[in-house]
Structure formats: structure tokens, C-alpha cells
Amino acid sequence: MPHSIHIVGGGLAGSEAAWQAASAGARVILHEMRPVRGTEAHQTEGLAELVCSNSFRSDDAENNAVGLLHEEMRRAGSLVMASADAHRLPAGGALAVDRHGFSAAVTKALEDHPNIEIRREEITGLPPADWASVIVATGPLTSPALAEAVRELSGEESLSFFDAIAPIVHHESIDFDVCWMQSRYDKGDGADYINCPMNEAQYRAFIAALMAGDKTEFKEWETSTPYFEGCLPIEVMASRGEETLRFGPMKPVGLQDPRSSARPYAVVQLRQDNALGTLWNMVGFQTKLKHGEQTRIFRMIPGLENAQFARLGGLHRNTFLNSPRLLDGVLRMKARPQMRFAGQVTGVEGYVESAAIGLLAGRFAAAETRGEAPAPPPGTTALGALLHHITAGADEKTFQPMNVNFGLFPDLPPQPRIRGKDRKKAMSARALADLDQWLGTARAAAE
Ligand SMILES: Cc1cc2nc3c(=O)[nH]c(=O)nc-3n(C[C@H](O)[C@H](O)[C@H](O)COP(=O)(O)OP(=O)(O)OC[C@H]3O[C@@H](n4cnc5c(N)ncnc54)[C@H](O)[C@@H]3O)c2cc1C
């Protein structure tokens, strides 16, 4: 008889993984620690509890990458998406849900499934050796005992810390009539960074805006987790003195603006964030400014006036793996292949992305119980692009949690040349066609 799949954590990812694996015929044991032990953010004992907002973001599958991910998940038989659709609330183009109805629907579907057993218990260490297939989906608030055991196994210095996230900008939205490529003192390849120059007046106006900007307050439990001096929020640094940033992340030394042949007064640098070169990270710009304020204030930076942000900055406790280093292409830990990871703990960001990685982990584990090699979805799909980013495409040295966005997708062929909004439409159409083919092949293999 094939072995059971043990899933640790019944959040967004673990619930979806359980559903996918059980629907594919595998036997599943789902271990969820609530209500025996709680987390700092969860408030109920329901599976797939939404800890904060009730939004799954845009539902526009033609023009928005998260909307496309919704559609791909629906086509793959997602329980999370079916439950969200059944408990949808009016929210314009976004998919917002009644959180209690949503969580209750997921819980009931899993409880009623004949292949699934739910155990309410905390897993406090590495799974026992006789669990032949495990999916760890314990989320950003993974309980400390398990986090510590995984940290020891992975050899990472730290797994759980204040997640200081800097914004990421789409390359195509940066104005290269203003910005230029150069590494400080021409180190490395000499042109590794994008530089946005500021004169003195621009710098002073920018600092004033940072100081006045509306910030997110710390939750009580967040105040007990220290953040590193090395990654202070940019507005905290600015509050230490008007010149602090000019001697920190915005220092202009070793750089020369080719237009003026002079050193600017201050510089904002962006570092490449993915192998495709479509996404660029604002160096040292981790922030707790509210999202609307970030967009307004960071567009004051010369060259970023029309910046489109693939991700905005933020700060909260987050436990996640350095997946590009530790996981293989089908989410198995290289050092212990019977153990897979799924959800936010793999370094994706958001409810939908977490569930999406759960969906893949469940399918991969089920394929293995049938004695098949799991086949990842094509990189042209939203599922495949996200999976590829966390397991291979992202730079392991700067790896930070990531939302799905079109910057993760391989570019369209150069001909015919497609521009603007039509590019997103074309990428979405390509994604859905490739997904259908992948689902068809997977279905045929299972039959
Ligand atoms: C405070 C906070 C606010 C967030 N707000 C949003 C938001 O508004 N929108 C958004 O899209 N994303 C948000 N996120 C990010 C993320 O999308 C969610 O955390 C999402 O729930 C992640 O899904 P997951 O399945 O990976 O983890 P979770 O949904 O957290 O599920 C993990 C589950 O594992 C259980 N567990 C943990 N350790 C163990 C153990 N040792 N044994 C057994 N069970 C265990 C937990 O009880 C939990 O049920 C937020 C994250 C945090 C921390």
C-alpha cells in the first residue's frame, strides 16, 4: 500500500496541499497545531485562516499576475479558490472573501474527504524517519521548536527574523534618460547597479517627505522581536539626522553621473533581483511606510517618476527558508528529499502565492506516491514562474519573499513586437494555454 503524505500546518498552503494530494488518490495526514497551540496572529482554530486582510487581490486574469494565478489554480481544481469564490464579497476588481465562511468551507471539505485525517497537534521537531513523505507548510509564524530543528538541518544562521523588505521595481518602468548603470568604484562588472542621481534640493525634499510620511505602527508582539542595525527601515535612519542616508545607502561616493560627469549629491541604487533582469531591488530601502506613501514618496526619486512596483516594502516577523539554496525544483529539501516545503515558508509572499505553492507540493508528493517523477509546470505559467523564482531564479544572497508578478515570467518572443498592456494579455494567454497542456499531461499520467 502506498505511504501516507504527512502535511504539517493547515494554513493556506497545507490545506491546499492536502486537498490536491487527496484528490489525486493519496492518503493524507494533516497535522495542525491550533487550537492546542496558537500563533501571534491566528485567532481561530479554522483551517486556512486569513490572519490579516480578507483580500486575494486582483481577480483580473488577463492583465494581472495574481488574477492569472487565481485562474490557473481554479483550472487545477484548487480548494482555496473554490472556497474563495463561494464566499466572495463585493470588492470591485478584487477577490475579497468572508473570512469565516471561507475558512469554514475549507475546513469542512478537508474534514469530509475520505482520504484525509486531521490531527490537532504541534510537530515539535524534524518529522520522524518513518514518515516517507512530508510537506512542511507551517507559515511565517512556524512554531519555534520546529523552526529551530529546520534551522539546524539547513545550516542557516537564522531562519526567523524581522523581514525587512525593500521595494522592487519593474525594469521597464525606470527612466534611463536619467539613470545610468555603474557599480561603485566600477567594481565587479563595472555596471552592476542602476543609479538614480539627486541634487541637494531633491535630496532635502526627499528626506523631508520620508520623515513626514505615514508609517505602519508596530503590533505589540512585533516590538519584542529586535531588528538588525544592518537593516533599519529607511525612515528610521533618516530620523537619526538629515545626512545619515547620504552616508549610508544613498552615499554617492565612487559614482559619476555620465550626463554631468560629476558626482551627484546623493544616489539611490537598484540591484538586479532576478535572473531575467526584469526586477530591480531598491538597495537599503526597507521601510515601514504605508504602501500608498511608498509609491508617492519613492516616485520623487529622479528616474523613478513612473516606477511600477512589483513589491512594496514592509517589516514583520517572518520565518522562511533560503529556498534557492536549500530546495530542489520540486520543493524537496536537498539535504532530506522526503521533506518538502510549501507556502510562505518557501519565500513566497501572500495568501494566494502560499496556497499556489501548496497546490504544487500536494501534486508533486502525490505523483511520487504513484511512483512517478513529479513534473513542474512550465515557467511561462504563473505557477511555474513563481516556483522557478523561489527554487532557482532568485539570487540566494539577497533572497526575500516575493509576490507573483509579470517580471518573473520569461519574455515574449521578440516578434511580433507587443507593447504595453497587450504584453500582459499575451503573457496571460500563453500561460493559460501552457497550463492546460501541463494539466492534460498530468491527468493522463494519473489515469
Ligand atoms: C501578521 C501577518 C499578516 C499577514 N497579512 C497578509 C495579508 O493581509 N495578505 C496576504 O496576502 N498575506 C498576508 N500575510 C502573509 C501570508 O500570506 C500569510 O501568512 C499566509 O497565511 C501564509 O500561508 P501559509 O499556509 O504559508 O501559512 P499559514 O496560513 O500561517 O499556515 C501555517 C499553519 O501552520 C500551523 N503551524 C505552525 N507551526 C506548526 C507546527 N510546528 N506544527 C503544526 N502546525 C503548525 C499554524 O497554526 C498555521 O495554521 C501575513 C503574514 C503575517 C505574519
The ligand as a Tripos MOL2 file, in Angstrom:
@<TRIPOS>MOLECULE
LIG
   53    58     1     0     0
SMALL
NO_CHARGES

@<TRIPOS>ATOM
      1 C1          0.9470   39.1750   10.6560 C.3       1 LIG1
      2 C2          0.8290   38.7520    9.2190 C.ar      1 LIG1
      3 C3         -0.0890   39.3950    8.3790 C.ar      1 LIG1
      4 C4         -0.2110   38.9910    7.0410 C.ar      1 LIG1
      5 N1         -1.1240   39.6180    6.2560 N.ar      1 LIG1
      6 C5         -1.3110   39.2090    4.9760 C.ar      1 LIG1
      7 C6         -2.3260   39.8220    4.1680 C.ar      1 LIG1
      8 O1         -3.0440   40.7100    4.6040 O.2       1 LIG1
      9 N2         -2.4800   39.3930    2.9000 N.ar      1 LIG1
     10 C7         -1.7050   38.4030    2.3780 C.ar      1 LIG1
     11 O2         -1.8920   38.0220    1.2150 O.2       1 LIG1
     12 N3         -0.7270   37.8170    3.1230 N.ar      1 LIG1
     13 C8         -0.5110   38.2030    4.4130 C.ar      1 LIG1
     14 N4          0.4730   37.6240    5.1790 N.ar      1 LIG1
     15 C9          1.4230   36.7040    4.5480 C.3       1 LIG1
     16 C10         0.9540   35.2850    4.2490 C.3       1 LIG1
     17 O3          0.2830   35.2810    3.0520 O.3       1 LIG1
     18 C11         0.1090   34.6110    5.2490 C.3       1 LIG1
     19 O4          0.8720   34.4960    6.4050 O.3       1 LIG1
     20 C12        -0.3850   33.2220    4.7990 C.3       1 LIG1
     21 O5         -1.3010   32.7810    5.7600 O.3       1 LIG1
     22 C13         0.7080   32.2140    4.5980 C.3       1 LIG1
     23 O6          0.1640   30.9270    4.3130 O.3       1 LIG1
     24 P1          0.8710   29.6030    4.8700 P.3       1 LIG1
     25 O7         -0.0200   28.4600    4.5880 O.co2     1 LIG1
     26 O8          2.2530   29.5360    4.3670 O.co2     1 LIG1
     27 O9          0.9470   29.8420    6.4420 O.3       1 LIG1
     28 P2         -0.2730   29.9380    7.4790 P.3       1 LIG1
     29 O10        -1.5300   30.2930    6.8020 O.co2     1 LIG1
     30 O11         0.2110   30.7820    8.6050 O.co2     1 LIG1
     31 O12        -0.4170   28.4210    7.9660 O.3       1 LIG1
     32 C14         0.5580   27.7980    8.7360 C.3       1 LIG1
     33 C15        -0.1480   26.8700    9.7040 C.3       1 LIG1
     34 O13         0.8200   26.0500   10.3370 O.3       1 LIG1
     35 C16         0.4680   25.9080   11.7170 C.3       1 LIG1
     36 N5          1.7180   25.5540   12.4140 N.ar      1 LIG1
     37 C17         2.8120   26.3370   12.6340 C.ar      1 LIG1
     38 N6          3.7830   25.6070   13.2420 N.ar      1 LIG1
     39 C18         3.2900   24.3420   13.4040 C.ar      1 LIG1
     40 C19         3.8230   23.1400   13.9720 C.ar      1 LIG1
     41 N7          5.0560   23.0860   14.4710 N.pl3     1 LIG1
     42 N8          3.0380   22.0290   13.9860 N.ar      1 LIG1
     43 C20         1.7690   22.0470   13.4650 C.ar      1 LIG1
     44 N9          1.2210   23.1700   12.9410 N.ar      1 LIG1
     45 C21         1.9830   24.3020   12.8860 C.ar      1 LIG1
     46 C22        -0.1440   27.2430   12.0680 C.3       1 LIG1
     47 O14        -1.0020   27.1580   13.1820 O.3       1 LIG1
     48 C23        -0.8970   27.5970   10.7850 C.3       1 LIG1
     49 O15        -2.2280   27.1430   10.8060 O.3       1 LIG1
     50 C24         0.6160   37.9770    6.5260 C.ar      1 LIG1
     51 C25         1.5360   37.3470    7.3660 C.ar      1 LIG1
     52 C26         1.6370   37.7220    8.6930 C.ar      1 LIG1
     53 C27         2.6170   37.0120    9.5790 C.3       1 LIG1
@<TRIPOS>BOND
     1     1     2 1
     2     2     3 ar
     3     2    52 ar
     4     3     4 ar
     5     4     5 ar
     6     4    50 ar
     7     5     6 ar
     8     6     7 ar
     9     6    13 1
    10     7     8 2
    11     7     9 ar
    12     9    10 ar
    13    10    11 2
    14    10    12 ar
    15    12    13 ar
    16    13    14 ar
    17    14    15 1
    18    14    50 ar
    19    15    16 1
    20    16    17 1
    21    16    18 1
    22    18    19 1
    23    18    20 1
    24    20    21 1
    25    20    22 1
    26    22    23 1
    27    23    24 1
    28    24    25 2
    29    24    26 1
    30    24    27 1
    31    27    28 1
    32    28    29 2
    33    28    30 1
    34    28    31 1
    35    31    32 1
    36    32    33 1
    37    33    34 1
    38    33    48 1
    39    34    35 1
    40    35    36 1
    41    35    46 1
    42    36    37 ar
    43    36    45 ar
    44    37    38 ar
    45    38    39 ar
    46    39    40 ar
    47    39    45 ar
    48    40    41 1
    49    40    42 ar
    50    42    43 ar
    51    43    44 ar
    52    44    45 ar
    53    46    47 1
    54    46    48 1
    55    48    49 1
    56    50    51 ar
    57    51    52 ar
    58    52    53 1
@<TRIPOS>SUBSTRUCTURE
     1 LIG1         1 GROUP 0 **** ****
